C-alpha cells in the first residue's frame, strides 16, 4: 500500500514523497527511522477526488470554522479524560454535531480511525482545519499514551487563540463601523445635500467663499464623472488585494506592520505571545526542541518572525542556546528575551515560554482595550470636524445674506 507523506528532515527542509508500507502506522515508523518528522500522511490514491462519505478532499477544503475545531478539541478532551476510547469519543461527537459540513469531517475522521489509522493521520487529512502543530501534539500524545492530556493542552491553546481573535476583531469592529459611517455621511453630503444648496445659491446669485466654491465644484464633478470615481475605487481595491496576496506584497506588509509606531509594538507582542504559547505547548507535549521550533516557524506567517525562528532553528542545530539569538533581535523585548534565556539555562524552558505567553496575553488584552478607547473618540472627532467644516462652508453664505438683508 502506498502512502503519500509530508515531513521535515534534519536540515529543516520540507519533503513530500510516497512510501510503501502495509499500514499507516508502519509507514510512520519507517519515516521516523529515516530521521524524518512526519507532519502529514495519507493513502496515495491519485484518482480519488472525494472520499467514501462523499465530502470533498482536504485540498478543496471542508466547510468548517475555527470554532468547530475549538469545540471538537474540548469534547475530545472531556470524553478521553472520562475514560472513553478514541472511536467512542468520535462517534459521540459525530452524533452531537448539527452542522452538515463539520459532521462530514468528523465522520471521515471516525471512519479512518475505525479502519485502524492513527488519529493523527486521520486529522492530517484536513490541514486547513488541523495545523501541523495540532497534528504533532496529537502524535506526541499517541506516542506517550497521554492522548487525553494532549487534547487538554490543545483545548487551552485553541481557546486562547480564539479569544485573541475575538479581542482583535472586537477592537477593530467599532472603529471600522465609524469609518464606514463617516464615508456614508460624506457621500450623502456630496451627492444629495450640496447640489440643493448650490441651486439655491445660484438662484440668489450669492458670492460664495472659496471653501464653499471648492466643495460645490467637487460635488458637481463627482455627479458628472461618478464612473471615474467608481472605477478608481474598484481598481485601487483590486490592485491592493492582488498586491497583498502576492509573495512580495505579503513580505512588504509583514515587514511594515511590525514597524508602525504604536501599533507595531502591539502587533509584535501578539505574534510573540502566540509563538511562545505554541512553542511551550509543543515542548510540554514532549515534542523535540528542534521539531517544535520548526513547527512554530511553519505556523508563523509574518516574514520578520519567520526569519527569526529560522535563525533559532539553526542555533539549535548547532547545539547552542536559543536565548542568545532571542536577545540579539529587536522584535522581542529584552525583558521577555531574558526570561526565556534564564529559563533555558536553568532547564525550565517550557515553563518560561508559557509564563512569557501568559504575561503577554494579559498585556495585549489591556493594550487592545486601551487602544480601542483612544481610537473611538479620535474617529468621532475627525468625523465631527469634517462634517463641521462642510456645514460651516454651506451656512457661511447664508450668514452673509442675512447680514446684507439686515
N, C-alpha and C positions, 0 to 999 in steps of 0.2 A: 504494500500500500504506500502511495506517495503522499508526502505532507509538504506543503509549502510553508516556509518559515521566514521570519524576520528576526534578526538577532544582532547583538553588538559584540564585536571581537575585542581582544585585549588592547588593541590600538585605539579603541573608541570609534571604529568605523561601523556603520550600519550595513549588514549583509542581508540579501534576500535570495533564497535558493530553494531547491527541493531536496528532501531527504527520504530515503526508503526505509520503512520500518513496519513492524506488524501492528503497532498501535501508537496512539498519540503519546502515551507515557514513555514508550520505548524510544520514540523519536526525540522527545525532550531529553531523555537520559543520554542519547547519543550526542546530541548537540552540546550538552553540558560537559561531556567527556572531551569534546574538542576545545573547551575553553570559551564557549560562546554563552552569552546571556540572552536567553530567548525572550522576546517581547511579544511575539505573535506566532501561532502555529495552527494551520488549517489543513484539512484534506485538500489535496490538489485535484481539482476537477474543472478543467477549462471550459467544459460545455455546460456547467451548471450556472444559471443566472438567477434562479430562485430556489430556495430550499424546500424541503418537503412540506413545511407548513404553509407555503405559499407567500411568504413575505420576501421582500427584496433582499438581495445580498447586502453585506455590510458596506460595500463600495458605494451603493446607491444611497445608503443612509436610512435608517428606520425613522419612523415618525414618533419621536420621543423627545422629552425635555430633561434638563438637568435635574429638576425637582423630582422627576421619576426615579433617577439614579439615586438621589438622596434618600427617598422613601424606601427604595429597594434595599439599600445598604442598611438602613435602620431595621427593616423587617428581618433581613438575614441575620443581623447581629442578635436580635431578640430571640429568633427561633433556634439558632445554633447554640446560643448560651443556655437555652432552656432544655437542651438535650436532643433536639430534632436532628435527623440526618439531613445531608445536603439535598437529596432528592425530595424528601418530605417537605423541607422548607420551600423549595422551588415550586412544588405542586401547590402548597398552601398559598403562596404569593400569587401564582397564576390564577387561582380561583377567586382571589380577592381583588384582582386588578380589573378596573372597569374600562379604561381607555383601550380601544382596539389595537392601535399601533404598538403600545407598550406591552399589552398582553401577548402579542405575537412574538415580541422579543423574548419575554420571559418563557414562553412556550418553547421557543427554539433552544434556549439555554437548558431548560428542563430536559428536553429530548436528547440533547447532546450528552448530558451527564448520565442519563439513564442508559445510554449506549456505551458507557464506560469511559468517556472522555473526562479529564480533569476539569474542574470548574473554571480554572484559569484559562484553559484552552477554549472553553465554550464562551467565556466573556470576551476573549480576544477577537472573536468574530465580529464584534461591534466596536471598532476602535474609536468611532466618533462619540460613543457613549462612555465606554470604559477605556480610559487612557492607559498608556504603558505603565504609568505609576500605579494605577489602580490594580491592573493585572499582576504587576510584580509583587505588590503587597499580598494579594490573594495567593500567588505562587509560594511566597515565603511562608504564609500561614499553612498551606497544604504540606509543605516540606517539614515544618516543625510540629505538625499535628495540632496547631492552635488556630484553626480557621475562624472560630468564634471571636477570638481576641483580635484577629486581623480585621474582621468586619467591625468590631468596636472602634478600632483606630480609624478605619475608613469612614465610619459614621461621623466621628468627630471632625475629620478632615473635610468631608463633603458639606457638613452643616456649616462649618466656618467659612468655606468657600462661598456657599450660597448667602450667608449673612453679609459677607463683604460685597458680593454683587448687589444685594438689596440696598446696602448702605450707599454704594456709589450711585445706583440708579435713583435712589431717593434724594441724593444730594444734587443731582443734575436735572431731575424732572421738573421741579418747580421753576428754577431759573429758565429752563427751556420753554416752559409754558408762557412765562412772562415775555420772553423774546418773541415768540410767535404772536402773542397778543399785541406787542409793540409794532411788529411788522404789519399786522392786520389793521391797526389804527392808522398807520401811515398810508396804507393803500386806500382806505376809506376816505381819508382827508384829501389825498391827491386826486382820486378818481371822481368822488361824489361831492365833497364839500367845497373845495377850491373852485371848481368850474362855476358853481352857483354864485359865489362871491365875485368871481371875475366878470360874469354877465352883469351883475348889479353895478359894479364899479364902472363898467364900460357904458352902461346906460346913463349913469350920473356924471360921466366924464370927470372922474376924480383923478387928481395927480397922485400916483402911487409911490410910496417909498421904495427904495432899492430892494429891500428884503422881500416885500410883497410882490414886486415885479418878477423877481427871480423865481419865487415859488409858483406864481401863476404861469409863467413861461414853462417851467418844468412840468407842471400838471398838464398843460396843453400838448407839450411834446410827447409825454407818456401816452396820452389819449390817442394821438395820431400815429405814433410809432410803437405801439404796445407790443407788436410782434418782434421788434428788435430786442426789447427788454426781456420778453419771454424766451427768445432764442438764446440770448446771452446767459440767462439764468440756467436754462437746461444744459447748455454747453459747458458752463462752469461746473455744474453738479456732476455731469457725466465725466468730464475730464478729471476732476478731483478724485472721483471714485476709482476711475481706471488707474490713476497715478498711485493712489494709496494701496491698491491691490497688487501693483507690480512689485517685484523684489526691491528695486531701487526706492520706490515710494515707501514701502514698509520700513526699510532701513533708515530713510530720512526721518520718517515720523517717529520711530522708536528712539533715534538719537536726539531728536528735538524735544520730545515731551519730558525727558528726564532732566533737561537743562533749562526749562522755562522757569523764570523766577516765581517763587511762592508755590506754584502748582508742581514744579519739578521735584521738590523735596518730598511732597506728599506722595507723588507717583512712585518715586524711588522706594519710599518706605512701604508702600502697598506691595510692590513687587518683591521686596526683600522679605516681608512677613510671609508671603505665600511660599517663597523659596525655602526659608528656614523651616516652616511648618512641614512641608513635603519632605525635605531632607531629613529632618528629625524623625518623622513618622516612618520613613523607609529604614533608617538605622534601627529604630525601635522594633521594627518587624524583622530584624536580623538580615536585612539586605546588606551586601558588602559595601564598603565605603566607596570604592571606585564605581561600582554599579549604581549606587544611589546618586552619586554626583552626575553620572552620565544621564540617568533618568531625569534628574532635575534640569539638566541642560536641554534635553529634548522637549521638556514641558514648558520651557521659557521662550516666549515669543519676542521679547524685547531684545534688540540686537546688542546693546551695550552689556546687559546682564548675561546674554548668551555667550559673548566672548569672555566675560569674566569667569563664568563657570567652566568654560573650556580651559582657561589657564589654571583653574583649581584642579581640574582633572589631570592635566599634565603634571602639576605639582604632586598629586597623589601617586601618579605613575612613577615619578622619580623618587618616591619614598620620602618626600619632605612634608612638613606640616602645612596645612591649609591656612592657618592663622596668618602667616607672613604675607600670603597673597591677598587675603582679605584686608589686611591693614594697609596695603600699598595702593588701594583703589579709592577714588573719590566717591564712588557710588554708595559705599557703606559708611555710615557714621562711625567715627573712631571708637566711640563707647561700645557699640554693638560688635564691631570687629574685635575689639579687645576682649569682650565677654566670651565670644566664640573661641578665640585663641586660648584664653585661660582654661576654658572647659576642655579643649582638646589636649592641652598639656597635662591636665590633671586626670585624663582618661574619662571625662564626662562630657564628651562632645554632644551626645544625644540630648542630654539634659540642658546644656547651654543653648543649643539650637531651638528647642521647644520653649525655653524661657525667653529668648530673644523674640521668637514669633509671638508669644502671648503679650509681651510688652509692646511690641509694635502694633499689634491688632488693637489694643486698648488706646494707644496713642493715635492711631489712624482714625478710629471711630470718633474720638473727641475732635480731631482736626477737621474731619468731614463735616461734623455738625457745626463747628465754628465757622468754617468756610461758607457753608450754606447761609448761616445767619448774616454774614458780611455781604455776600453776593446779592441776596434778595433786595435789600434796600438800595444797593447801588443800581441795580437794573430798574427798580421803580423810580429812583431819582433821575436816571437817564431818560426813561420814557416820559416822565413829567416834564423834564427840560425840553425835549424835542416838541412835545405837544404844546408846551407853553410858548415856545418861540413861534410856532405856526399860528397859534391863537393870537399872540401879540401882533404878528405881521398882518393878520386879517383885520383885526379891530383897530389898528392904528389909523388907517384912512378914515374909518367911521368916526373916530375921535376928532380928527381934523375937520370932517364935515360938520360935526356938532359944534365945534368951536367957531367955524365960519358962520353957521346959522345963528349962533348966539350973538 
